[in-house]
């Protein structure tokens, strides 16, 4: 199955997130990506801004992966 590396801008606005950030995620599609990013167990999760995730997914950079990788959050840099 084809997977993608998504580079998603952090969606929480200033002043809660002082400088924003990016989250790199491997996922099969945008639905799986949303599920991973809206997981309450993630340290960057903030229920107040859940409605801002999908617009950032739609504008995320999407790179096709040539090998079979496991889905998940690879790295997150947020402030």
N, C-alpha and C positions, 0 to 999 in steps of 0.2 A: 504494500500500500504506500502511496506517495505521501510524504510528509514535508512540512515547510518549517523554516525558521522565521518567526515573526519578531520584528523589532518594534515594540509598542511604546509610545510615549506614555509616561505616567500621567494619569488623569486627574489626580487630586490637585486642585488649584492653590495658589498662594492665598493666605499665609500658612495653611496646614502643611503644604509641601513648599518649602522655601524656594528651591530651584528646580523642582520637577524631577525628571529622571527618565530612565528607559528600563524596560523589562524584556528580556530575550526568552522566547518560548518556542519549543518544538510542538507542533500540533498538526493533526490531519486536516483540519478545516477551522473556520471561524467559530463554529459552535463549540468544538472541543476547546479552542483557545479561550472563549468566554468562560466556560466551566472552570478551567484552570485558574484564570485570573480572578474569578469571583468566589474563590474558596476562602471561607472565613478563617481557616487555619494558617493562611499566608500572613506574614508580618506586615505587608503593605495593604492588607484588606481594610476598607473603610466603607461600611454600609451606606453612609450618607451620600457617597459619590458613585454608587453602583451603576446609575443611569449614564454615567460618563464613559464607561468602559467600551461599550459597543462603537460609539463614534471613533474612538482611538484605535480600535481593532480595524475598522474600515479604512482608516488612513495609514495603517502600519505598513512598514516595508516588509515584503514577503519574498523569501528566497527559497527556491526549490532545493531539497536535499537529495543527493544521489544515493546515499546509503540508508539502511533501515535503522532509524534511531527511535528510542523510546520517547513517548510524549512526556512533556513536563517543562517546568520552568528551569531554564539553564542558569540565568544570572539576573539579578535586579540591582540597579543602582538608583536609589531614590533619596530625596532629602526631606 
